[in-house]
Amino acid sequence: MTLKVNGRTHNVDVDPATPLLYVLSDDLELRGPKFGCGLGQCGACTVIVKGQAIRSCVTPVKSVEGAEITTLEGLGTPEKPHPLQQAFIDEQAAQCGFCVNGVILTAKAFLDKNPKASEQQIQQALSGVMCRCFTHVRMFRAIERYAKAVAR
Amino acid sequence: MTSDARAALDRAGFSRRDFLKTSGALIVGFSMAGAISENADAQGNFAGGAPGSPPANQVDSWVAIGSDGAITGYSGKEELGQGISTAQTQLVAEELSVPFDRVKLIYCDTAYTPDQGVTSGSQSHPANFNHNNLAQACATAREALFRLAAERLGAPVSDLSASNGVISVKARPSSSITYGELVGGRKFNLAVDPKAKRKPASEWTVLGKPAKRPDIPAVMTGQFEFVHNVRLPGMLHGRVVRPPAVGATVMSVDESSVKDVPGLVKVVVKKNFVGVVAQKQWQAAQAAEKLKVNWAPGTGLPKQSEFHDHVRNQKPTRDVLLVDSKDVEQKLGDAATVVKATYLHPYQMHGSMGTSCAVADVQGDKATIYSPTQGVWHQRSTAAMVLGLKPENVHVIFRRGSGCYGLNGADTVTYDAALLSQAAGKPVRVQLTRKDEMAWENYGNAYVIDERAGLDAQGNIVAWEHESWSPTLGNRPGMTTPGNVVTGMLVGFQPEPFTPRTPAPEPRAYNNNSNGVPSYFAGRVGGENKGTGTIQSERSLLHNVVSPFWTGPLRSPARLQNTFAQECFMDELAARAKADPVAYRLRHLSDSRLREALESATKTAKWDARPSPKPNSKTGVATGRGVACVAYTAIVIEADVNQDTGKVHVKRIVCSIDAGPISNPDGLKNQAEGGALQGMSRALGEEVTWDDQKVTSVDWATFHSLPLGFEIPKVECVLLNRPDEEATGAGETAITVIAAAIGNAIFDATGARIRQIPFTPERVKAALSART
């Protein structure tokens, strides 16, 4: 099966029913998407497919064959982070950091489509994402910082 | 060991294992032995450490300087996401007068780092930043470097200064020598000198300033290696099959039920431990799902709706008396008014964002284990027991897991991975399912707490009694008790025994780790007042009983529950005395630091001084403010209570915090902000639930944590810096006081007092209807 991830094409030999998350983290050894609940409840496994933030833990790999998949690694690197990642770095918006994959990618996909979203709309867009360290104050500050720059 | 840590070792120019053995290593020659006794006290019980651990009283156990001048710090306190590795890096850089990025910190690896017990209980800051351990080792190293430089430069120590890893003669800066030239790649071979002088806070240039966490760029870009991302050559994937009910035991396992699962390597059964190993994670998940296990029924559970009465009446008990002035009954008899109230706290869970995970490679009589455990040495010792190996043959390497906030599934999943790897003879990665994590954690303790106090005619408190009941079972595994967590128990180890004790012995020393002594008590033990308050007639008695569920430390264990009750009760007393809750607190507080924290928070919040409740209509949205404090944190909140729906919305949080000298102001703020909101989630929604056989709060639909999308309150933190005081912990401050502040704000807004956590809309509505 052929997967397009972060601009590269990979051939993987897996059961088509395998959740996309396992293929990304085990077969491609990507570290961005994470297993949080396996139930699509927390957002830790989020990836962007066709501009949509989806939950890779409940997405069979077969269903995204050939589609362009973007993971957290696909946005930027430590040396050259994406502006949204940079905003999170500037705001030091993490504690353990396990959830930031879901937070950053969900915000990114939403703001790509809604660059002029209000604070309330952004909050609403993130209502299905969790952070158990409760780094909410900094995360929203980072997202607002980025959103303002995008809207300009 | 992470790749950058390995690079740091390489740069330092030696093999760490060889280095720590005296023989063979190059040693710096000192003309004067550094005034050292062998038993230099390194934080009491860790002076010796586990057998085979680098000795805590030796400088070389804590710091090494490479030939290029690169500095490596070694710590037994790990980065869980709380920011301590950044602060420790600042500490090493400060004491050795080098820039922050010259220092690499290696922590919690049984091959390399000293045994500092468990990274828990807000003890990392006090353990490593005061007069022992990492701070004192670095101060000793600094003095040694100055002595060596004095010889080499032919100038007295007092004429030298250090900057950027270079020591020079102040009067002629061209006369200088680098650390690398002085000791590079060699051992100090020096005991930690308890008299070595720490750099005074007034001279700090790295400590005390906001430092950016070095791990954050990798975290934000998906490059950071969590334990979940450890991949070893030939690694297989395991899953466990936990019992369907509490106390259920294995009767038989039908291996043929999974014979068709592709990639299945092995079904593993050891007493009541059941697991599967497969080539791929998805295959392991399917095998675990399909495996037919015939379980004997569970032992049954007490009814949740009657659980708090069950706890209060349970026998036997283990009793602890913290203070007792022996005159409480008499003073209560003489009081003008006696006030009584009972507060209830549920079991709550750590509920880590990612389920717990570990990777183990057990080959013959040796094991290498990557674990998110908070105690690598404890894990080494107990994993050895579970595997039947010698502890010295088990190498435990800490890798960060998802934030744990205490004893989550980290230790138990490490045993899971080790057992499955041993059975398969290959490296095995295990990550728990959400349900397995939530149904079998060591929960934070449930509590029943009675408060009773007497007021005189002027409303002053003349006597107060605090009495609590809390169920316990299991704990951290420690060095010898793998049965304290579920996997250890399933393979046949027992949890630490419950030893009844009643009546409680008289207190011999003041110990308020549990916050069982309210802040307003004089805390008189052994003829001395050790508390922070003025109340002389005082009694605090705690009872433990046996829990049907596993329990263990969850952020601010016991402290959060006791303080919730006491700080709500203090508000009830203030209301009874018709006094402003802040003024009333100050009237009964003697400790200047706690008073200042309280005054600072209320001043910043522009506290509206008046008695509670505020006159309000009994319908629609009512707004109130609440306060709570405990040594040394105070919090003020503002909240809306929707009296039609029972929903509580916290709008503003002001938190003043005094943790001694501030090492990293931004890190401290992050802890206070996160703690306040996590405490808010615990206060408003979080509760473990169960039926007659099993836990039923097993995912995020049934255990109610606040998601990102709620209307986040405005959070303001006031950091009170105390450069001349001892460093204390910061992670368990805001979280300890916020539940009471919310409860007090609900009372202020509506006149309804809720004495049971969580403050769900149903409970709020019930309390509102009960108003007279």
Interface residues (C-beta under 8 A of the other chain):
Chain A: V14 D15 A17 T18 P19 Y22 S25 D26 E29 L30 R31 G32 P33 K34 F35 G36 C37 G38 L39 Q41 C42 A44 T71 L72 E73 L75 G76 T77 P78 P81 Q85 F88 I89 Q92 A94 Q95 C96 G97 F98 C99 V100 N101 V103 I104 Q123 Q124 A125 L126 S127 G128 V129 M130 C131 R132 C133 F134 T135 H136 V137 R138 M139 F140
Chain B: L80 G81 Q82 G83 K212 R213 D215 I216 P217 A218 V219 M220 T221 G222 Q223 F224 E225 F226 H228 N229 R231 H237 P262 K280 Q281 W282 Q283 G351 S352 M353 G354 T355 R400 G401 S402 G403 Y405 Q431 T433 R434 D666 N670 E673 G674 G675 A676 L677 Q678 M680 S681 D699 W700 A701 S705 L706 P707 L708 G709 F710 E711 I712 V715
